[in-house]
Amino acid sequence: MDTKTILNDASARMQKAIDHLEEELLNVRAGKASPNVLNGVMVDYFGSQVPVSGAASVTVPDAKTILIQPWDKKMLRTIEKAILDSNIGLTPSNNGETIRLTIPPLTEDRRKELVKQVRSEAETARISLRNARREAVEAFKKAQKEGMPEDESKDGETQSQKLLEKFTKQLDEVLARKEKEIMTV
């Protein structure tokens, strides 16, 4: 193992942690309508489980509404039931053609709850970043035992710490952006 391989591996793992955090934060409702709130809602579409977007057209006509237009009218009830069963906190209204989800304004308490949830997700990502750094440092120590020069190993450990700091800064920016979005009325 050389320095570049170890650092590239650590960097890739850290980037995955940031990407995963961003993906998770998309699912957190911030008072604005977003088709992402339906990402975890699965419907039975001709015998297989698919996300709502796989059985219908999901659009956001305005900031407070999500419109779901099934490709097959028979799917209206199935999609409606899946949304109710999913516990995303939205009640669908069905007019026989489309399903409309109205996003209620968030209360101050709910906003604070969401910020706690977002911070918890961010902490999980931070742990992943630190684990990636720890594994890189261990890889450098192992490589040193296998013949890597000590100064190169120490440089690698320093560089992995710098990587951690870079990705932590990125994580903090993502977190601050989402918190601002949640707290904006």
C-alpha positions in Angstrom: 0.0 0.0 0.0 1.4 3.4 -0.9 0.4 6.8 0.5 -1.7 7.8 -2.5 -3.8 4.6 -2.4 -4.5 4.9 1.3 -5.5 8.6 1.0 -7.6 8.1 -2.1 -9.5 5.3 -0.3 -10.0 7.5 2.7 -11.1 10.4 0.6 -13.6 8.2 -1.3 -15.1 6.9 1.9 -15.4 10.4 3.3 -17.1 11.6 0.1 -19.6 8.7 0.4 -20.4 9.8 3.9 -21.1 13.4 2.8 -23.2 12.1 -0.2 -25.2 9.8 2.1 -25.8 12.7 4.5 -27.1 14.9 1.6 -29.3 12.1 0.4 -30.8 11.6 4.0 -31.3 15.4 4.3 -33.4 15.5 1.1 -35.9 13.2 2.9 -36.3 15.7 5.7 -39.3 17.9 5.1 -38.5 21.6 5.5 -41.9 23.1 5.1 -41.6 23.3 1.4 -43.1 20.8 -1.0 -40.5 18.4 -2.5 -41.1 15.2 -4.3 -38.2 13.7 -2.2 -40.6 13.2 0.8 -42.1 10.3 -1.2 -38.7 8.6 -1.8 -39.3 6.0 1.0 -43.0 5.3 0.0 -43.3 2.1 -1.9 -46.3 0.9 -3.8 -47.3 -2.5 -5.2 -47.2 -1.9 -9.0 -48.2 -5.0 -10.9 -46.6 -7.3 -8.4 -43.4 -5.5 -7.6 -42.6 -2.9 -5.0 -41.6 0.5 -6.6 -41.3 4.0 -5.3 -44.4 6.3 -6.0 -42.4 8.0 -8.7 -42.2 4.6 -10.5 -46.0 4.3 -10.7 -47.0 8.0 -11.2 -45.9 11.4 -12.3 -44.9 13.4 -9.2 -44.9 17.2 -9.6 -44.7 20.3 -7.3 -47.1 22.9 -8.8 -46.4 25.3 -5.9 -44.4 25.5 -2.6 -47.2 23.9 -0.5 -48.5 21.1 -2.8 -47.3 17.8 -4.3 -49.4 16.5 -7.1 -49.3 12.8 -7.9 -50.8 11.6 -11.2 -50.8 7.8 -11.6 -50.2 6.4 -15.0 -52.9 3.9 -14.4 -56.1 5.2 -12.8 -56.5 1.9 -10.9 -53.4 2.8 -8.9 -55.0 5.8 -7.2 -56.2 3.8 -4.1 -53.0 1.8 -3.9 -50.8 5.0 -3.9 -53.1 6.7 -1.5 -53.0 3.8 1.0 -49.2 3.6 0.7 -48.9 7.3 1.6 -51.1 6.9 4.6 -49.3 3.7 5.7 -45.8 5.3 5.3 -46.2 7.8 8.3 -44.7 10.7 6.4 -47.2 12.9 8.1 -49.2 14.0 5.0 -52.8 13.2 4.3 -53.6 12.6 0.6 -56.7 14.0 -1.0 -58.0 12.1 -4.1 -60.2 13.7 -6.7 -60.5 10.6 -8.9 -57.8 11.7 -11.3 -54.9 12.8 -9.1 -53.7 12.7 -5.5 -52.9 16.1 -3.9 -50.6 16.3 -0.8 -50.8 19.7 0.9 -47.8 20.5 3.0 -48.8 22.1 6.3 -46.7 25.0 7.6 -44.3 23.7 10.3 -44.7 24.8 13.9 -41.8 26.2 15.8 -41.6 23.0 17.9 -41.6 20.8 14.8 -38.8 22.9 13.2 -36.7 22.5 16.3 -37.4 18.7 16.2 -36.4 18.6 12.6 -33.1 20.5 13.3 -32.4 17.9 16.1 -33.0 15.1 13.5 -30.8 16.8 11.0 -28.0 17.2 13.5 -28.3 13.6 14.5 -27.8 12.6 10.8 -24.8 14.9 10.6 -23.3 13.3 13.7 -23.6 9.9 12.1 -21.8 11.3 9.1 -19.1 12.8 11.3 -18.5 9.4 12.9 -18.2 7.9 9.4 -15.6 10.5 8.5 -13.6 9.9 11.7 -13.7 6.1 11.1 -12.3 6.6 7.6 -9.5 8.7 9.0 -8.8 6.1 11.7 -8.6 3.3 9.2 -6.3 5.4 7.0 -4.0 6.0 10.0 -4.1 2.3 10.8 -3.2 1.5 7.2 -0.2 3.9 7.4 1.0 2.2 10.7 0.6 -1.2 9.1 2.4 0.0 5.9 5.2 1.3 8.1 5.6 -2.1 9.7 5.8 -3.6 6.2 8.6 -1.3 5.2 7.2 2.2 4.5 9.6 4.9 5.7 8.5 6.4 9.1 8.4 10.0 7.8 6.2 9.0 4.8 3.9 7.2 7.2 3.7 10.3 9.5 3.1 12.5 6.5 0.2 10.3 5.5 -1.3 10.4 8.9 -1.1 14.2 8.8 -2.7 14.3 5.3 -5.5 12.0 6.5 -6.2 14.5 9.3 -6.3 17.3 6.8 -8.7 15.3 4.7 -10.9 14.9 7.7 -10.9 18.6 8.4 -11.7 19.4 4.7 -14.7 17.0 4.7 -15.9 18.1 8.2 -16.0 21.7 6.9 -18.0 20.4 3.9 -20.4 18.6 6.3 -20.8 21.7 8.4 -21.8 23.7 5.3 -24.4 21.1 4.3 -25.8 21.1 7.8 -25.9 24.9 8.1 -27.7 25.1 4.7 -30.3 22.6 5.8 -30.8 24.1 9.2 -31.4 27.5 7.6 -33.9 26.0 5.2 -35.8 24.4 8.0 -35.8 27.5 10.2 -36.9 29.8 7.4 -40.6 30.5 7.7 
